[in-house]
Amino acid sequence: MRHLGRWLLLALAVALPLHALGQAYPGKPVRMVNPNPPGAPIDILARLIGDQLSLRWKEAVIADNRPGGNGIIATDAVAKSAPDGYTLLFTATFTEAIVPFVYRKLPYDFEKDLVPVVEVARVPFVLLVPATSRIKSFQDVVDTARRKSPFNVGALQQASLPHLTWEFIRSAAGFPATYVPYKGSQQLHGDVLNGDLDLALDTISAADPFLRGGRLKAIAITAATRSELLPNVPTLDEAGLPRFESVGWLCIMAPAGTPAARITAIQGTVAAILKDEKLRERLRLLSYVPTGVDAAGLAATISADRARYGALVKALGLKVE
């Protein structure tokens, strides 16, 4: 009996620390992979969230930038990582809902190899014209496009979310336009200012210096509600396209098989972080709308956007070899 008692005490001594360790997620550094170069807008958001997670978890959240391949390199690295909650992917609409349809083959199964964790924020787009333009409203855009040929509209590269958003707008409003792709915002804004473009589509943060400087004006926003940064700019729904919405979302994903308890823990911590008013204000100034939607809600968003953007990519015949 004495020997049995000693074994029981020993077993308890070993089991208790193991049990405590299992409850103390993360308990070691977490790697946050993102497909953007350091300093890019999405990278800034990822680092802000990572820093706040580090403070709350008392563990390092290591930023692991893996740019290139339209997000495929970073996504593949996470998809092939251990599903233990210690490797996460900070990603966006383009990589999760558009890339699967413009590439013939991916090194991972986009439907099976990753699972949603939490939606962090959303970002709308604005329709931009020079401050001196005669176009004052979205109806003016429609009227001008119907009588002017060509009516040139600029946004980021083909198959980008701004491009597909524009195609949804053009189709819903029913007018002709010539789409002009750009590699970056600087040249896009320059060409709309010098008259090479009649209209541009971009994020509020990218256009902010020109908006504040009075050189560009925003005539509509693609979100379902107005932006706190541009409260006088109507939504496209208000401007005449009923129930129109096309926005980007930023989220955290994890390898399939990651324990549900760890996904819930991450989601809960991010949601708590996003309630901090100072952080929310900082995100708003970057034109992000903080959300904190849970895994189920994020899964529904991803599924819906894959369906709508996938169908549009197919209709436009957009492919990358």
C-alpha positions, 0 to 999 in steps of 0.5 A: 500500500505504501508503494501504491501511495507513492506511485499515486503521488508521483503520478499526480505530480507529473500529471498536474504540470502537464494538465496546466501546460495543456491549458496555458496556450500558447505557452511559447512563441507563435508565428504569424505568416503573411504574404505581404512585404514588410511595411505594406498596409496589410503587414502593418495591420498584421503587426499591430494585431501581433503586438497586441497578442504578444502583450496579452499572451506574454509570448512573442508573436513572430512576424514572418513575411513571405511575399510573392506568388500572389500569396501562394508561397505564404499560404502553402507554408502555413497549410503544410505546418503542424496544426497546433496553433503555433503557425497562423496565416494573416491573409485577405480576400484576394488570396482566399477568395480570388487566387483559387480561381485565377490559378489552374493549380495550387500546391495546397487544397484551398478548401481543405488545408486551412480553417478560418480563425477570426476576421480582423477587419474590413476595408472598403473602396472609394470611387475617385475623380479629380476635384475639378471634374464635372462628375459630382455623383455616381449618377454623373458617372453613369451618364458620362460613361454612356455618352463618352467613349472611351470612358476610362476607369483605373484600379489595381491589376487585373483580377485584384479585388478593386478590379472585380469590384469595379466589374460588379459596379459596371455590370450592376449599373449597366454602362460601358467602360474601359478598365485600365490596370495599375501596379500601384496607387501612385501612378493610378492617382497621377493618371486620374489627376492628369485626365488620362482616367475619368474615374479611379477605384482605390482604398481611402488610406491610399487616396487620403493625401489627395483627398485631404489636399483637395485634389481628389474627391470621393463620390461613393463608397463600396461598403454597406455603410458610410465611412467615419473617415468620409461621412459625407460620401454616400454608399453605392446603395444610397447612390442607386445600386440597391444592396451593393457591397464589395469590400476586402476583409483581413483575417487569420487562418490556421492549418486544418486540424488545429484544435477547436479550443485553440481556435476559440482562444485566438478568436476570443483574444483578437475580439477583445483586442479589437474592443480597445478604442485606441486600437480601433481609432488607429485602424480607422485611420488606416481605413480598416473597419475592425470586426472580430467576427468568429470562425463560423461567421468568417467561414460564411463570408469566405464561402459567399465571396468564393462563390461570387468572385469565382463566378466573375473570374470565370465570366471574365476569363481571367487566368494566371498560368 
